[in-house]
Amino acid sequence: MDSKKIIAILILLICVKTTLAQDLSLYQKALFIQGKDTLRYRILYPEKYNSKKVYPLIIYLHGAGFRGNNNERQLGIGSKYYGVAKDFLRDSVRKKYQAIIVFPQCPTDSTWNKFPPSPPFDTTVAVNHQMNTMALTTPERLVKLLMDSLAGHHIADPKRIYLGGTSLGAFGAYDLVIHYPDYFAAFFPLCGQANVDLYPKVAAKVPIWIFHGAIDDVINIWPDRALIKALRQDGAKNARYTELPGLKHDIEARVFAEPALFSWLFSFKNNSKK
């Protein structure tokens, strides 16, 4: 390859990186402060945002590799991992589904949910049956209060609050749904784990679309397989499951390429809320 072609490719790569950074800057930086506790988050408003309207709200909880305190890493900035924030900027999503998107950031020294004493991401039966039985972590509590605030100030529609998460974020998403099963219109966890016995008892009515890589080498797939089996046996009407053959833990690109994801998500409204 001659030097001119190499230079052209380098320029193209720089332009792509610059465009991505500019696009992610559409997510405004914000702080949610409660007493001595602070939640850093990025918020994306719909195009032609009208402050007199209320909008659907999507909260997306990132994985462990995106933790930090700079209010940037959760968007994928400076991370080697796939950042899903850019997927919400696609015209096929942003123009068709007018919604507010929030990416909170979990501090490096914390997690989205509490874990029983065990090795990281332990999925043994003994540990699984202790999951989701403890109080919220501080970041998790702040996320709930932020959602309450956005709905209470008539910014977000309380009937259309949606939740997603990857890996550690999926653990947190499961935990929030178990603690507040009447709160969310629908949610979609990627490569997570919930208490297989507890979840169907308290949250079977919450529309859920579970995604997991078939050969996940970080979070064992059995809890998600067992959960969808239990939900179907209990007659859950809006429980979907997609297992991605040949994929390990990093499945976000495939999941967000799923053409039915957002139409499925936005088809639900939580009519139990006033």
Secondary structure, 3 states (H helix, E strand, C coil): CCHHHHHHHHHHHHHHHHHHHHHHCCCEEEEEEECCEEEEEEEECCCCCCCCCCEEEEEEECCHHHCCCCCCHHHCCCCCCCCHHHHHHCHHHHCCCCCEEEEEECCCCCCCCCCCCCCCCCCCHHHHCCCCCCCCCHHHHHHHHHHHHHHHCCCEEEEEEEEEEECHHHHHHHHHHHHCCCCCCEEEEECCCCCCCHHHHHHCCCCEEEEEECCCCCCCCHHHHHHHHHHHHCCCCCEEEEEECCCCCCCHHHHCCCCCHHHHHCCCCCCCCC
